[in-house]
Amino acid sequence: MEFVNIHQAKTHLSKYVDRVNKGHEIIVICKNGSPIAQMVEYKEPKKRKIGLLKNKIKMSKDFDSELPDYIIGDYLP
């Protein structure tokens, strides 16, 4: 991990981008000595398969019906 100030980052942006891309290095950009951003290698998000849990989750037909009074009564003031 390398810390650089904003001026360095602007001046040598291409160099820092190449280093992050090649070596999985993290570049932290600072302003007045305090870290404000970091540059990391971009990774493509994993593709999610649609229907992965199909037929694995069961729900009763009355899952959205009102709760009985004895349950609601415990939570009302």
PyMOL Python script that loads the backbone (N, CA, C, O; Angstrom):
from pymol import cmd

cmd.read_pdbstr("""\
ATOM      1  N   MET A   1       0.848  -1.168   0.000  1.00  0.00           N
ATOM      2  CA  MET A   1       0.000   0.000   0.000  1.00  0.00           C
ATOM      3  C   MET A   1       0.894   1.232   0.000  1.00  0.00           C
ATOM      4  O   MET A   1       1.832   1.344   0.789  1.00  0.00           O
ATOM      5  N   GLU A   2       0.580   2.142  -0.897  1.00  0.00           N
ATOM      6  CA  GLU A   2       1.377   3.362  -0.999  1.00  0.00           C
ATOM      7  C   GLU A   2       0.475   4.575  -0.821  1.00  0.00           C
ATOM      8  O   GLU A   2      -0.627   4.618  -1.368  1.00  0.00           O
ATOM      9  N   PHE A   3       0.937   5.551  -0.065  1.00  0.00           N
ATOM     10  CA  PHE A   3       0.204   6.786   0.167  1.00  0.00           C
ATOM     11  C   PHE A   3       0.804   7.884  -0.698  1.00  0.00           C
ATOM     12  O   PHE A   3       2.016   8.097  -0.685  1.00  0.00           O
ATOM     13  N   VAL A   4      -0.046   8.587  -1.455  1.00  0.00           N
ATOM     14  CA  VAL A   4       0.412   9.684  -2.302  1.00  0.00           C
ATOM     15  C   VAL A   4      -0.526  10.869  -2.111  1.00  0.00           C
ATOM     16  O   VAL A   4      -1.710  10.696  -1.819  1.00  0.00           O
ATOM     17  N   ASN A   5       0.015  12.080  -2.280  1.00  0.00           N
ATOM     18  CA  ASN A   5      -0.864  13.244  -2.169  1.00  0.00           C
ATOM     19  C   ASN A   5      -1.556  13.497  -3.509  1.00  0.00           C
ATOM     20  O   ASN A   5      -1.182  12.919  -4.530  1.00  0.00           O
ATOM     21  N   ILE A   6      -2.556  14.356  -3.494  1.00  0.00           N
ATOM     22  CA  ILE A   6      -3.363  14.599  -4.683  1.00  0.00           C
ATOM     23  C   ILE A   6      -2.508  15.096  -5.848  1.00  0.00           C
ATOM     24  O   ILE A   6      -2.703  14.668  -6.986  1.00  0.00           O
ATOM     25  N   HIS A   7      -1.569  15.989  -5.573  1.00  0.00           N
ATOM     26  CA  HIS A   7      -0.723  16.521  -6.647  1.00  0.00           C
ATOM     27  C   HIS A   7       0.063  15.396  -7.327  1.00  0.00           C
ATOM     28  O   HIS A   7       0.129  15.332  -8.555  1.00  0.00           O
ATOM     29  N   GLN A   8       0.657  14.511  -6.521  1.00  0.00           N
ATOM     30  CA  GLN A   8       1.385  13.364  -7.098  1.00  0.00           C
ATOM     31  C   GLN A   8       0.437  12.502  -7.936  1.00  0.00           C
ATOM     32  O   GLN A   8       0.778  12.082  -9.041  1.00  0.00           O
ATOM     33  N   ALA A   9      -0.758  12.244  -7.394  1.00  0.00           N
ATOM     34  CA  ALA A   9      -1.718  11.381  -8.079  1.00  0.00           C
ATOM     35  C   ALA A   9      -2.115  11.973  -9.429  1.00  0.00           C
ATOM     36  O   ALA A   9      -2.209  11.250 -10.421  1.00  0.00           O
ATOM     37  N   LYS A  10      -2.348  13.283  -9.470  1.00  0.00           N
ATOM     38  CA  LYS A  10      -2.717  13.924 -10.739  1.00  0.00           C
ATOM     39  C   LYS A  10      -1.555  13.919 -11.720  1.00  0.00           C
ATOM     40  O   LYS A  10      -1.744  13.689 -12.915  1.00  0.00           O
ATOM     41  N   THR A  11      -0.363  14.171 -11.220  1.00  0.00           N
ATOM     42  CA  THR A  11       0.808  14.261 -12.084  1.00  0.00           C
ATOM     43  C   THR A  11       1.180  12.908 -12.679  1.00  0.00           C
ATOM     44  O   THR A  11       1.576  12.831 -13.842  1.00  0.00           O
ATOM     45  N   HIS A  12       1.058  11.846 -11.897  1.00  0.00           N
ATOM     46  CA  HIS A  12       1.508  10.511 -12.313  1.00  0.00           C
ATOM     47  C   HIS A  12       0.366   9.503 -12.366  1.00  0.00           C
ATOM     48  O   HIS A  12       0.566   8.327 -12.065  1.00  0.00           O
ATOM     49  N   LEU A  13      -0.814   9.945 -12.740  1.00  0.00           N
ATOM     50  CA  LEU A  13      -1.988   9.064 -12.723  1.00  0.00           C
ATOM     51  C   LEU A  13      -1.772   7.794 -13.544  1.00  0.00           C
ATOM     52  O   LEU A  13      -2.073   6.698 -13.070  1.00  0.00           O
ATOM     53  N   SER A  14      -1.266   7.921 -14.743  1.00  0.00           N
ATOM     54  CA  SER A  14      -1.059   6.745 -15.601  1.00  0.00           C
ATOM     55  C   SER A  14      -0.144   5.728 -14.944  1.00  0.00           C
ATOM     56  O   SER A  14      -0.394   4.524 -15.011  1.00  0.00           O
ATOM     57  N   LYS A  15       0.910   6.207 -14.311  1.00  0.00           N
ATOM     58  CA  LYS A  15       1.863   5.314 -13.640  1.00  0.00           C
ATOM     59  C   LYS A  15       1.169   4.543 -12.505  1.00  0.00           C
ATOM     60  O   LYS A  15       1.361   3.335 -12.365  1.00  0.00           O
ATOM     61  N   TYR A  16       0.371   5.243 -11.705  1.00  0.00           N
ATOM     62  CA  TYR A  16      -0.309   4.588 -10.586  1.00  0.00           C
ATOM     63  C   TYR A  16      -1.372   3.605 -11.074  1.00  0.00           C
ATOM     64  O   TYR A  16      -1.547   2.535 -10.491  1.00  0.00           O
ATOM     65  N   VAL A  17      -2.078   3.966 -12.137  1.00  0.00           N
ATOM     66  CA  VAL A  17      -3.075   3.050 -12.705  1.00  0.00           C
ATOM     67  C   VAL A  17      -2.404   1.774 -13.194  1.00  0.00           C
ATOM     68  O   VAL A  17      -2.911   0.678 -12.952  1.00  0.00           O
ATOM     69  N   ASP A  18      -1.270   1.900 -13.879  1.00  0.00           N
ATOM     70  CA  ASP A  18      -0.543   0.719 -14.355  1.00  0.00           C
ATOM     71  C   ASP A  18      -0.077  -0.154 -13.201  1.00  0.00           C
ATOM     72  O   ASP A  18      -0.174  -1.379 -13.270  1.00  0.00           O
ATOM     73  N   ARG A  19       0.427   0.466 -12.140  1.00  0.00           N
ATOM     74  CA  ARG A  19       0.903  -0.306 -10.988  1.00  0.00           C
ATOM     75  C   ARG A  19      -0.232  -1.054 -10.311  1.00  0.00           C
ATOM     76  O   ARG A  19      -0.066  -2.209  -9.920  1.00  0.00           O
ATOM     77  N   VAL A  20      -1.376  -0.414 -10.170  1.00  0.00           N
ATOM     78  CA  VAL A  20      -2.532  -1.080  -9.556  1.00  0.00           C
ATOM     79  C   VAL A  20      -2.991  -2.220 -10.448  1.00  0.00           C
ATOM     80  O   VAL A  20      -3.303  -3.306  -9.958  1.00  0.00           O
ATOM     81  N   ASN A  21      -3.035  -1.985 -11.745  1.00  0.00           N
ATOM     82  CA  ASN A  21      -3.511  -2.992 -12.689  1.00  0.00           C
ATOM     83  C   ASN A  21      -2.595  -4.206 -12.756  1.00  0.00           C
ATOM     84  O   ASN A  21      -3.076  -5.333 -12.876  1.00  0.00           O
ATOM     85  N   LYS A  22      -1.303  -3.999 -12.680  1.00  0.00           N
ATOM     86  CA  LYS A  22      -0.351  -5.107 -12.820  1.00  0.00           C
ATOM     87  C   LYS A  22      -0.110  -5.873 -11.524  1.00  0.00           C
ATOM     88  O   LYS A  22      -0.056  -7.103 -11.522  1.00  0.00           O
ATOM     89  N   GLY A  23       0.032  -5.147 -10.435  1.00  0.00           N
ATOM     90  CA  GLY A  23       0.472  -5.817  -9.228  1.00  0.00           C
ATOM     91  C   GLY A  23      -0.521  -5.910  -8.095  1.00  0.00           C
ATOM     92  O   GLY A  23      -0.142  -6.251  -6.975  1.00  0.00           O
ATOM     93  N   HIS A  24      -1.761  -5.623  -8.348  1.00  0.00           N
ATOM     94  CA  HIS A  24      -2.779  -5.676  -7.295  1.00  0.00           C
ATOM     95  C   HIS A  24      -2.404  -4.794  -6.112  1.00  0.00           C
ATOM     96  O   HIS A  24      -2.805  -5.065  -4.980  1.00  0.00           O
ATOM     97  N   GLU A  25      -1.641  -3.746  -6.368  1.00  0.00           N
ATOM     98  CA  GLU A  25      -1.231  -2.826  -5.316  1.00  0.00           C
ATOM     99  C   GLU A  25      -2.353  -1.830  -5.061  1.00  0.00           C
ATOM    100  O   GLU A  25      -3.103  -1.489  -5.976  1.00  0.00           O
ATOM    101  N   ILE A  26      -2.472  -1.365  -3.829  1.00  0.00           N
ATOM    102  CA  ILE A  26      -3.467  -0.360  -3.473  1.00  0.00           C
ATOM    103  C   ILE A  26      -2.753   0.971  -3.319  1.00  0.00           C
ATOM    104  O   ILE A  26      -1.741   1.061  -2.623  1.00  0.00           O
ATOM    105  N   ILE A  27      -3.275   2.003  -3.966  1.00  0.00           N
ATOM    106  CA  ILE A  27      -2.745   3.352  -3.849  1.00  0.00           C
ATOM    107  C   ILE A  27      -3.758   4.173  -3.051  1.00  0.00           C
ATOM    108  O   ILE A  27      -4.926   4.251  -3.431  1.00  0.00           O
ATOM    109  N   VAL A  28      -3.319   4.786  -1.951  1.00  0.00           N
ATOM    110  CA  VAL A  28      -4.186   5.623  -1.129  1.00  0.00           C
ATOM    111  C   VAL A  28      -3.858   7.081  -1.438  1.00  0.00           C
ATOM    112  O   VAL A  28      -2.705   7.503  -1.349  1.00  0.00           O
ATOM    113  N   ILE A  29      -4.889   7.842  -1.801  1.00  0.00           N
ATOM    114  CA  ILE A  29      -4.708   9.244  -2.134  1.00  0.00           C
ATOM    115  C   ILE A  29      -5.058  10.084  -0.910  1.00  0.00           C
ATOM    116  O   ILE A  29      -6.113   9.909  -0.300  1.00  0.00           O
ATOM    117  N   CYS A  30      -4.149  11.002  -0.561  1.00  0.00           N
ATOM    118  CA  CYS A  30      -4.310  11.807   0.648  1.00  0.00           C
ATOM    119  C   CYS A  30      -4.465  13.288   0.314  1.00  0.00           C
ATOM    120  O   CYS A  30      -3.980  13.769  -0.710  1.00  0.00           O
ATOM    121  N   LYS A  31      -5.148  13.989   1.199  1.00  0.00           N
ATOM    122  CA  LYS A  31      -5.272  15.439   1.106  1.00  0.00           C
ATOM    123  C   LYS A  31      -4.890  15.999   2.470  1.00  0.00           C
ATOM    124  O   LYS A  31      -5.488  15.648   3.487  1.00  0.00           O
ATOM    125  N   ASN A  32      -3.894  16.867   2.480  1.00  0.00           N
ATOM    126  CA  ASN A  32      -3.370  17.429   3.730  1.00  0.00           C
ATOM    127  C   ASN A  32      -2.959  16.330   4.714  1.00  0.00           C
ATOM    128  O   ASN A  32      -3.132  16.473   5.925  1.00  0.00           O
ATOM    129  N   GLY A  33      -2.417  15.243   4.186  1.00  0.00           N
ATOM    130  CA  GLY A  33      -1.926  14.152   5.028  1.00  0.00           C
ATOM    131  C   GLY A  33      -2.981  13.166   5.490  1.00  0.00           C
ATOM    132  O   GLY A  33      -2.647  12.192   6.165  1.00  0.00           O
ATOM    133  N   SER A  34      -4.254  13.387   5.145  1.00  0.00           N
ATOM    134  CA  SER A  34      -5.333  12.475   5.548  1.00  0.00           C
ATOM    135  C   SER A  34      -5.824  11.688   4.338  1.00  0.00           C
ATOM    136  O   SER A  34      -6.084  12.270   3.285  1.00  0.00           O
ATOM    137  N   PRO A  35      -5.954  10.377   4.478  1.00  0.00           N
ATOM    138  CA  PRO A  35      -6.451   9.554   3.374  1.00  0.00           C
ATOM    139  C   PRO A  35      -7.887   9.939   3.005  1.00  0.00           C
ATOM    140  O   PRO A  35      -8.735  10.098   3.883  1.00  0.00           O
ATOM    141  N   ILE A  36      -8.155  10.086   1.708  1.00  0.00           N
ATOM    142  CA  ILE A  36      -9.515  10.426   1.266  1.00  0.00           C
ATOM    143  C   ILE A  36     -10.059   9.452   0.222  1.00  0.00           C
ATOM    144  O   ILE A  36     -11.270   9.387   0.007  1.00  0.00           O
ATOM    145  N   ALA A  37      -9.180   8.701  -0.421  1.00  0.00           N
ATOM    146  CA  ALA A  37      -9.638   7.763  -1.453  1.00  0.00           C
ATOM    147  C   ALA A  37      -8.582   6.688  -1.648  1.00  0.00           C
ATOM    148  O   ALA A  37      -7.423   6.857  -1.270  1.00  0.00           O
ATOM    149  N   GLN A  38      -9.007   5.579  -2.246  1.00  0.00           N
ATOM    150  CA  GLN A  38      -8.024   4.551  -2.579  1.00  0.00           C
ATOM    151  C   GLN A  38      -8.279   4.042  -3.988  1.00  0.00           C
ATOM    152  O   GLN A  38      -9.416   4.004  -4.459  1.00  0.00           O
ATOM    153  N   MET A  39      -7.216   3.659  -4.639  1.00  0.00           N
ATOM    154  CA  MET A  39      -7.274   3.148  -5.991  1.00  0.00           C
ATOM    155  C   MET A  39      -6.959   1.652  -5.915  1.00  0.00           C
ATOM    156  O   MET A  39      -5.889   1.254  -5.455  1.00  0.00           O
ATOM    157  N   VAL A  40      -7.898   0.842  -6.369  1.00  0.00           N
ATOM    158  CA  VAL A  40      -7.723  -0.610  -6.355  1.00  0.00           C
ATOM    159  C   VAL A  40      -8.060  -1.156  -7.736  1.00  0.00           C
ATOM    160  O   VAL A  40      -8.691  -0.485  -8.554  1.00  0.00           O
ATOM    161  N   GLU A  41      -7.631  -2.371  -7.973  1.00  0.00           N
ATOM    162  CA  GLU A  41      -7.905  -3.015  -9.250  1.00  0.00           C
ATOM    163  C   GLU A  41      -9.402  -3.284  -9.396  1.00  0.00           C
ATOM    164  O   GLU A  41     -10.051  -3.712  -8.442  1.00  0.00           O
ATOM    165  N   TYR A  42      -9.944  -3.036 -10.573  1.00  0.00           N
ATOM    166  CA  TYR A  42     -11.351  -3.294 -10.854  1.00  0.00           C
ATOM    167  C   TYR A  42     -11.542  -4.776 -11.135  1.00  0.00           C
ATOM    168  O   TYR A  42     -10.779  -5.387 -11.883  1.00  0.00           O
ATOM    169  N   LYS A  43     -12.574  -5.340 -10.521  1.00  0.00           N
ATOM    170  CA  LYS A  43     -12.922  -6.739 -10.779  1.00  0.00           C
ATOM    171  C   LYS A  43     -14.370  -6.794 -11.235  1.00  0.00           C
ATOM    172  O   LYS A  43     -15.244  -6.149 -10.655  1.00  0.00           O
ATOM    173  N   GLU A  44     -14.610  -7.569 -12.277  1.00  0.00           N
ATOM    174  CA  GLU A  44     -15.973  -7.730 -12.777  1.00  0.00           C
ATOM    175  C   GLU A  44     -16.830  -8.390 -11.700  1.00  0.00           C
ATOM    176  O   GLU A  44     -16.392  -9.352 -11.069  1.00  0.00           O
ATOM    177  N   PRO A  45     -18.048  -7.886 -11.480  1.00  0.00           N
ATOM    178  CA  PRO A  45     -18.926  -8.544 -10.513  1.00  0.00           C
ATOM    179  C   PRO A  45     -19.309  -9.929 -11.019  1.00  0.00           C
ATOM    180  O   PRO A  45     -19.431 -10.155 -12.223  1.00  0.00           O
ATOM    181  N   LYS A  46     -19.496 -10.844 -10.088  1.00  0.00           N
ATOM    182  CA  LYS A  46     -19.890 -12.195 -10.472  1.00  0.00           C
ATOM    183  C   LYS A  46     -21.321 -12.183 -10.969  1.00  0.00           C
ATOM    184  O   LYS A  46     -22.178 -11.489 -10.423  1.00  0.00           O
ATOM    185  N   LYS A  47     -21.566 -12.953 -12.003  1.00  0.00           N
ATOM    186  CA  LYS A  47     -22.908 -13.067 -12.560  1.00  0.00           C
ATOM    187  C   LYS A  47     -23.728 -13.989 -11.664  1.00  0.00           C
ATOM    188  O   LYS A  47     -23.276 -15.063 -11.270  1.00  0.00           O
ATOM    189  N   ARG A  48     -24.945 -13.544 -11.352  1.00  0.00           N
ATOM    190  CA  ARG A  48     -25.828 -14.388 -10.557  1.00  0.00           C
ATOM    191  C   ARG A  48     -26.763 -15.149 -11.478  1.00  0.00           C
ATOM    192  O   ARG A  48     -27.305 -14.598 -12.436  1.00  0.00           O
ATOM    193  N   LYS A  49     -26.938 -16.405 -11.176  1.00  0.00           N
ATOM    194  CA  LYS A  49     -27.807 -17.243 -11.983  1.00  0.00           C
ATOM    195  C   LYS A  49     -29.249 -17.068 -11.506  1.00  0.00           C
ATOM    196  O   LYS A  49     -29.545 -17.253 -10.326  1.00  0.00           O
ATOM    197  N   ILE A  50     -30.133 -16.713 -12.420  1.00  0.00           N
ATOM    198  CA  ILE A  50     -31.545 -16.523 -12.091  1.00  0.00           C
ATOM    199  C   ILE A  50     -32.180 -17.893 -11.853  1.00  0.00           C
ATOM    200  O   ILE A  50     -31.958 -18.841 -12.606  1.00  0.00           O
ATOM    201  N   GLY A  51     -32.969 -17.969 -10.791  1.00  0.00           N
ATOM    202  CA  GLY A  51     -33.682 -19.202 -10.479  1.00  0.00           C
ATOM    203  C   GLY A  51     -32.850 -20.207  -9.707  1.00  0.00           C
ATOM    204  O   GLY A  51     -33.176 -21.394  -9.686  1.00  0.00           O
ATOM    205  N   LEU A  52     -31.787 -19.752  -9.076  1.00  0.00           N
ATOM    206  CA  LEU A  52     -30.888 -20.658  -8.365  1.00  0.00           C
ATOM    207  C   LEU A  52     -31.593 -21.404  -7.225  1.00  0.00           C
ATOM    208  O   LEU A  52     -31.272 -22.561  -6.954  1.00  0.00           O
ATOM    209  N   LEU A  53     -32.550 -20.750  -6.555  1.00  0.00           N
ATOM    210  CA  LEU A  53     -33.245 -21.375  -5.423  1.00  0.00           C
ATOM    211  C   LEU A  53     -34.639 -21.889  -5.795  1.00  0.00           C
ATOM    212  O   LEU A  53     -35.447 -22.189  -4.916  1.00  0.00           O
ATOM    213  N   LYS A  54     -34.914 -21.988  -7.082  1.00  0.00           N
ATOM    214  CA  LYS A  54     -36.226 -22.462  -7.518  1.00  0.00           C
ATOM    215  C   LYS A  54     -36.488 -23.862  -6.957  1.00  0.00           C
ATOM    216  O   LYS A  54     -35.632 -24.743  -7.021  1.00  0.00           O
ATOM    217  N   ASN A  55     -37.683 -24.042  -6.411  1.00  0.00           N
ATOM    218  CA  ASN A  55     -38.143 -25.305  -5.807  1.00  0.00           C
ATOM    219  C   ASN A  55     -37.387 -25.677  -4.537  1.00  0.00           C
ATOM    220  O   ASN A  55     -37.487 -26.816  -4.080  1.00  0.00           O
ATOM    221  N   LYS A  56     -36.639 -24.751  -3.959  1.00  0.00           N
ATOM    222  CA  LYS A  56     -35.925 -25.030  -2.711  1.00  0.00           C
ATOM    223  C   LYS A  56     -36.531 -24.264  -1.534  1.00  0.00           C
ATOM    224  O   LYS A  56     -36.258 -24.584  -0.377  1.00  0.00           O
ATOM    225  N   ILE A  57     -37.343 -23.264  -1.824  1.00  0.00           N
ATOM    226  CA  ILE A  57     -37.986 -22.474  -0.772  1.00  0.00           C
ATOM    227  C   ILE A  57     -39.488 -22.695  -0.882  1.00  0.00           C
ATOM    228  O   ILE A  57     -40.078 -22.527  -1.949  1.00  0.00           O
ATOM    229  N   LYS A  58     -40.087 -23.067   0.223  1.00  0.00           N
ATOM    230  CA  LYS A  58     -41.528 -23.304   0.262  1.00  0.00           C
ATOM    231  C   LYS A  58     -42.180 -22.249   1.143  1.00  0.00           C
ATOM    232  O   LYS A  58     -41.652 -21.896   2.197  1.00  0.00           O
ATOM    233  N   MET A  59     -43.335 -21.748   0.703  1.00  0.00           N
ATOM    234  CA  MET A  59     -44.070 -20.751   1.451  1.00  0.00           C
ATOM    235  C   MET A  59     -45.517 -21.214   1.555  1.00  0.00           C
ATOM    236  O   MET A  59     -46.092 -21.680   0.572  1.00  0.00           O
ATOM    237  N   SER A  60     -46.115 -21.088   2.752  1.00  0.00           N
ATOM    238  CA  SER A  60     -47.504 -21.514   2.890  1.00  0.00           C
ATOM    239  C   SER A  60     -48.410 -20.534   2.153  1.00  0.00           C
ATOM    240  O   SER A  60     -48.038 -19.385   1.913  1.00  0.00           O
ATOM    241  N   LYS A  61     -49.594 -20.999   1.801  1.00  0.00           N
ATOM    242  CA  LYS A  61     -50.511 -20.168   1.021  1.00  0.00           C
ATOM    243  C   LYS A  61     -51.010 -18.970   1.823  1.00  0.00           C
ATOM    244  O   LYS A  61     -51.395 -17.956   1.240  1.00  0.00           O
ATOM    245  N   ASP A  62     -51.010 -19.072   3.158  1.00  0.00           N
ATOM    246  CA  ASP A  62     -51.515 -17.974   3.985  1.00  0.00           C
ATOM    247  C   ASP A  62     -50.377 -17.164   4.622  1.00  0.00           C
ATOM    248  O   ASP A  62     -50.563 -16.594   5.696  1.00  0.00           O
ATOM    249  N   PHE A  63     -49.216 -17.105   3.986  1.00  0.00           N
ATOM    250  CA  PHE A  63     -48.070 -16.424   4.570  1.00  0.00           C
ATOM    251  C   PHE A  63     -48.327 -14.935   4.803  1.00  0.00           C
ATOM    252  O   PHE A  63     -47.706 -14.336   5.681  1.00  0.00           O
ATOM    253  N   ASP A  64     -49.226 -14.335   4.038  1.00  0.00           N
ATOM    254  CA  ASP A  64     -49.479 -12.902   4.191  1.00  0.00           C
ATOM    255  C   ASP A  64     -50.808 -12.592   4.883  1.00  0.00           C
ATOM    256  O   ASP A  64     -51.278 -11.455   4.843  1.00  0.00           O
ATOM    257  N   SER A  65     -51.410 -13.595   5.512  1.00  0.00           N
ATOM    258  CA  SER A  65     -52.672 -13.347   6.220  1.00  0.00           C
ATOM    259  C   SER A  65     -52.400 -12.643   7.552  1.00  0.00           C
ATOM    260  O   SER A  65     -51.267 -12.627   8.033  1.00  0.00           O
ATOM    261  N   GLU A  66     -53.449 -12.061   8.143  1.00  0.00           N
ATOM    262  CA  GLU A  66     -53.298 -11.332   9.406  1.00  0.00           C
ATOM    263  C   GLU A  66     -52.877 -12.268  10.525  1.00  0.00           C
ATOM    264  O   GLU A  66     -53.237 -13.445  10.543  1.00  0.00           O
ATOM    265  N   LEU A  67     -52.113 -11.726  11.448  1.00  0.00           N
ATOM    266  CA  LEU A  67     -51.705 -12.501  12.615  1.00  0.00           C
ATOM    267  C   LEU A  67     -52.874 -12.604  13.596  1.00  0.00           C
ATOM    268  O   LEU A  67     -53.716 -11.708  13.651  1.00  0.00           O
ATOM    269  N   PRO A  68     -52.930 -13.677  14.358  1.00  0.00           N
ATOM    270  CA  PRO A  68     -54.006 -13.826  15.351  1.00  0.00           C
ATOM    271  C   PRO A  68     -53.891 -12.761  16.443  1.00  0.00           C
ATOM    272  O   PRO A  68     -52.807 -12.241  16.705  1.00  0.00           O
ATOM    273  N   ASP A  69     -55.023 -12.447  17.075  1.00  0.00           N
ATOM    274  CA  ASP A  69     -55.061 -11.410  18.111  1.00  0.00           C
ATOM    275  C   ASP A  69     -54.137 -11.717  19.285  1.00  0.00           C
ATOM    276  O   ASP A  69     -53.556 -10.798  19.863  1.00  0.00           O
ATOM    277  N   TYR A  70     -53.989 -12.985  19.648  1.00  0.00           N
ATOM    278  CA  TYR A  70     -53.143 -13.298  20.806  1.00  0.00           C
ATOM    279  C   TYR A  70     -51.669 -12.962  20.543  1.00  0.00           C
ATOM    280  O   TYR A  70     -50.913 -12.723  21.485  1.00  0.00           O
ATOM    281  N   ILE A  71     -51.263 -12.942  19.286  1.00  0.00           N
ATOM    282  CA  ILE A  71     -49.887 -12.547  18.964  1.00  0.00           C
ATOM    283  C   ILE A  71     -49.792 -11.029  18.875  1.00  0.00           C
ATOM    284  O   ILE A  71     -48.863 -10.436  19.422  1.00  0.00           O
ATOM    285  N   ILE A  72     -50.737 -10.396  18.195  1.00  0.00           N
ATOM    286  CA  ILE A  72     -50.723  -8.942  18.059  1.00  0.00           C
ATOM    287  C   ILE A  72     -50.863  -8.267  19.421  1.00  0.00           C
ATOM    288  O   ILE A  72     -50.220  -7.249  19.676  1.00  0.00           O
ATOM    289  N   GLY A  73     -51.694  -8.821  20.289  1.00  0.00           N
ATOM    290  CA  GLY A  73     -51.926  -8.239  21.607  1.00  0.00           C
ATOM    291  C   GLY A  73     -50.673  -8.106  22.432  1.00  0.00           C
ATOM    292  O   GLY A  73     -50.566  -7.184  23.241  1.00  0.00           O
ATOM    293  N   ASP A  74     -49.722  -8.997  22.253  1.00  0.00           N
ATOM    294  CA  ASP A  74     -48.474  -8.944  23.023  1.00  0.00           C
ATOM    295  C   ASP A  74     -47.596  -7.765  22.619  1.00  0.00           C
ATOM    296  O   ASP A  74     -46.737  -7.347  23.395  1.00  0.00           O
ATOM    297  N   TYR A  75     -47.797  -7.220  21.417  1.00  0.00           N
ATOM    298  CA  TYR A  75     -46.933  -6.166  20.915  1.00  0.00           C
ATOM    299  C   TYR A  75     -47.584  -4.790  20.893  1.00  0.00           C
ATOM    300  O   TYR A  75     -46.913  -3.793  20.627  1.00  0.00           O
ATOM    301  N   LEU A  76     -48.898  -4.723  21.171  1.00  0.00           N
ATOM    302  CA  LEU A  76     -49.582  -3.434  21.198  1.00  0.00           C
ATOM    303  C   LEU A  76     -49.543  -2.864  22.618  1.00  0.00           C
ATOM    304  O   LEU A  76     -49.606  -3.621  23.587  1.00  0.00           O
ATOM    305  N   PRO A  77     -49.439  -1.539  22.750  1.00  0.00           N
ATOM    306  CA  PRO A  77     -49.417  -0.943  24.092  1.00  0.00           C
ATOM    307  C   PRO A  77     -50.749  -1.009  24.795  1.00  0.00           C
ATOM    308  O   PRO A  77     -50.872  -0.545  25.928  1.00  0.00           O
TER     309      PRO A  77
END
""", "prot")
cmd.dss("prot")
cmd.show_as("cartoon", "prot")
cmd.util.cbc("prot")
cmd.orient("prot")
